[in-house]
Amino acid sequence: MIATEGLGKDYHLGPHTVHALRGVSMTISRGEFVAVMGPSGSGKSTFMNLLGCLDTPTAGRYLLDGADVARLSRDELARIRNAKIGFVFQQFNLLPRTTALENVELPLFYSSAPARDRRARAREKLSAVGLADRELHHPSQLSGGQQQRVAIARALVNDPAVMLADEPTGNLDTRTSAEIIAVLQRLNREGLTIILVTHESDIAAYASRVLTFRDGRLLGDTPVPQPADAAAALARTEARDDEVAEALA
């Protein structure tokens, strides 16, 4: 699905050159769930920007689903982003004055799909993340976890080849984070390739593989023999909450 060969990115700040990414070579197969970790300034955000076709490398190659996207024009990159990549962000990035359904439908306005088909596909993806009964709610009427699920549905609406999730649990509490990771794990089991940026090792434990960056270099590529089960963890949390509620009653 994804392959990089000697991928590099430099930024020129006046007389200085910042080597944000240095010679990264790796592959990600279709259907993998990969976590990307590293301290601030390690290069992981630059790496994700390149994978998401939000920026272009200064060195190396990047192949996405067989296409050498490192050499595409700005318009071609935009088409690739819309057709093959779904984005999920820490801040949700929902439009506050539109409903959940309209937020999910938004990426489809860049396609030639008729209005009826756009609405049906948006409803299907909202249902897939368990929010069929919230389609007419605005973001302010939804919890943080519900807003992130709307964002996931929006990322899915074009049936992307890969989902890039940048700290998707960063603004959520532990229980809600488990809910979101459980959704991502289910989507991955259904065949979606997911790449997740996180600074939390307990969140990375839910992936099947961890890429570790430092100083712009890929230092580690570690498989997770038995990824943690977010749904099971959530069930245990709910059981403990029920026990506490009964004890306090």
C-alpha positions in Angstrom: 0.0 0.0 0.0 2.8 2.5 1.0 6.5 2.4 0.3 9.1 5.1 0.9 12.7 5.0 -0.4 15.2 7.4 1.1 12.4 9.9 1.9 13.7 13.3 3.1 12.4 16.7 3.8 14.4 19.9 4.3 13.1 23.3 5.4 15.2 26.5 4.7 15.0 29.1 7.4 17.0 32.0 6.2 20.7 30.8 6.1 19.8 27.6 8.0 18.6 24.3 6.7 16.5 22.1 9.0 16.6 18.4 8.1 13.1 17.4 9.3 13.2 14.0 7.7 16.3 12.0 6.7 16.4 9.0 4.4 13.3 7.1 5.6 12.7 3.8 3.9 9.9 1.5 4.9 6.8 -0.3 3.6 3.2 -0.6 4.9 1.1 -3.4 3.6 -2.6 -3.2 2.8 -4.7 -3.8 5.9 -2.0 -3.0 8.5 -2.6 -0.9 11.6 0.6 1.1 12.2 1.4 3.5 15.1 3.9 6.3 14.6 5.7 7.5 17.7 8.5 10.0 18.6 9.1 13.1 20.7 8.3 16.6 19.5 10.6 17.5 16.6 11.3 13.8 15.8 9.9 14.1 12.2 6.7 12.1 12.7 4.4 15.0 11.8 6.5 15.7 8.7 6.4 12.0 7.8 2.6 12.1 8.1 2.3 15.2 6.1 4.2 13.6 3.3 2.2 10.4 3.5 -1.0 12.4 3.4 0.1 14.3 0.3 0.0 17.6 2.2 3.6 18.3 1.4 6.2 17.1 -1.1 9.6 15.5 -0.2 12.9 17.1 -1.1 14.6 13.7 -1.5 13.5 10.1 -2.1 10.4 8.4 -3.4 6.9 7.8 -2.0 4.7 5.2 -3.6 1.0 5.2 -2.6 -1.0 2.2 -3.9 1.5 1.9 -6.8 1.6 5.6 -7.8 4.8 7.7 -7.3 3.1 10.6 -5.6 6.3 12.4 -4.8 6.4 13.7 -8.4 2.8 14.8 -8.8 1.6 18.3 -9.3 -0.4 20.2 -6.7 -3.7 19.5 -8.4 -2.9 15.8 -8.8 -2.0 15.6 -5.1 -5.3 17.1 -4.2 -7.1 14.5 -6.3 -5.1 11.7 -4.6 -5.9 13.1 -1.1 -9.6 13.2 -1.9 -9.8 9.7 -3.5 -7.4 7.6 -1.5 -6.7 9.2 2.0 -9.0 9.8 4.9 -7.8 12.2 7.6 -8.7 12.3 11.3 -7.3 15.0 13.6 -6.9 15.7 17.3 -9.1 18.8 17.1 -12.0 17.1 15.1 -12.1 20.0 12.6 -15.9 19.9 12.2 -17.8 22.9 10.8 -19.8 24.2 13.8 -22.8 25.5 12.0 -23.5 22.3 10.0 -25.1 19.0 11.2 -23.2 15.8 11.7 -24.6 14.5 8.4 -23.5 17.6 6.5 -20.0 17.4 8.0 -19.7 13.8 6.8 -21.1 14.7 3.4 -18.6 17.6 2.8 -15.8 15.7 1.0 -18.3 14.4 -1.5 -18.9 17.9 -2.9 -15.6 17.6 -4.6 -16.8 14.5 -6.6 -19.5 14.2 -9.3 -21.8 12.2 -7.1 -25.5 13.4 -7.2 -27.0 14.9 -4.0 -29.1 11.8 -3.2 -26.1 9.5 -3.4 -24.0 11.9 -1.3 -26.6 12.0 1.4 -27.0 8.2 1.4 -23.2 7.6 1.6 -22.9 10.0 4.5 -25.8 8.3 6.4 -24.1 4.9 5.8 -20.8 6.1 7.3 -22.5 7.7 10.3 -24.3 4.5 10.9 -20.9 2.6 10.7 -19.6 4.6 13.6 -22.8 4.3 15.7 -24.2 7.7 15.2 -27.2 7.1 12.9 -29.5 8.8 15.6 -27.3 11.9 15.7 -27.2 13.0 12.1 -29.1 16.2 12.6 -27.1 17.3 15.7 -24.5 20.1 15.5 -21.0 19.6 16.9 -21.9 21.7 20.0 -24.6 19.1 20.7 -22.2 16.2 20.7 -19.7 14.9 23.2 -16.0 14.9 22.3 -16.1 11.2 21.5 -19.2 11.6 19.3 -17.5 14.5 17.5 -14.5 12.3 16.8 -16.7 9.6 15.5 -18.3 12.1 13.1 -14.8 13.0 12.0 -14.0 9.3 11.4 -17.2 8.9 9.3 -16.2 11.9 7.3 -12.8 10.3 6.7 -14.5 7.2 5.5 -17.1 8.7 3.2 -14.9 8.5 0.0 -13.9 4.8 0.9 -10.2 5.7 1.2 -7.4 3.2 0.7 -5.7 4.5 3.9 -6.7 6.5 7.0 -4.2 8.8 8.6 -5.1 9.6 12.2 -3.1 12.4 13.9 -3.4 12.1 17.8 -7.1 11.2 17.4 -7.5 10.6 21.2 -5.4 13.6 22.3 -8.4 15.6 23.5 -10.3 12.6 25.0 -10.5 11.0 28.4 -9.4 7.4 28.9 -12.8 5.8 28.4 -13.6 7.8 25.3 -10.2 7.1 23.9 -10.9 3.4 24.2 -14.2 3.9 22.4 -12.4 5.6 19.5 -9.6 3.0 19.3 -12.2 0.3 19.3 -13.9 1.9 16.3 -10.5 2.1 14.5 -9.6 -1.5 15.3 -13.0 -2.7 13.9 -12.4 -0.7 10.7 -8.9 -2.2 10.5 -10.3 -5.7 10.9 -12.7 -4.9 8.0 -9.6 -4.2 5.8 -8.9 -0.5 6.2 -5.2 0.5 6.4 -4.7 2.8 9.4 -1.6 4.9 10.3 -1.9 6.5 13.7 0.3 9.2 15.2 0.5 9.2 19.0 2.8 10.1 21.8 1.1 7.6 24.2 2.6 4.1 24.4 -0.7 2.7 25.7 -2.5 3.9 22.6 0.3 2.6 20.3 -0.2 -0.9 21.9 -3.5 -1.2 20.1 -1.6 -1.1 16.7 0.0 -4.2 15.1 3.3 -2.3 14.5 5.1 0.7 15.8 7.4 3.1 13.9 9.6 5.2 16.1 11.2 8.5 14.9 14.0 10.6 16.4 15.9 13.5 14.9 14.2 13.0 11.5 15.3 9.4 11.3 13.3 6.1 11.5 15.0 4.4 14.5 12.6 1.6 15.1 10.1 -0.6 13.3 8.7 -3.0 15.9 5.9 -5.5 15.4 3.3 -5.8 18.2 2.9 -9.6 18.6 -0.6 -9.4 20.2 -2.1 -5.9 20.0 -4.3 -4.8 22.9 -8.1 -5.2 22.4 -9.8 -1.8 22.8 -13.3 -3.3 22.9 -12.3 -5.6 25.8 -10.6 -2.8 27.7 -13.7 -0.7 27.3 -15.9 -3.5 28.5 -13.7 -3.9 31.6 -13.9 -0.2 32.3 -17.7 -0.2 32.0 -17.9 -3.2 34.4 -15.8 -1.4 37.0 -18.0 1.7 36.6 -21.1 -0.4 37.2 -19.5 -1.9 40.3 -18.7 1.5 41.7 -22.2 2.8 40.9 -23.7 -0.1 42.7 -21.4 0.4 45.7 -22.4 4.1 45.9 -26.1 3.4 45.5 
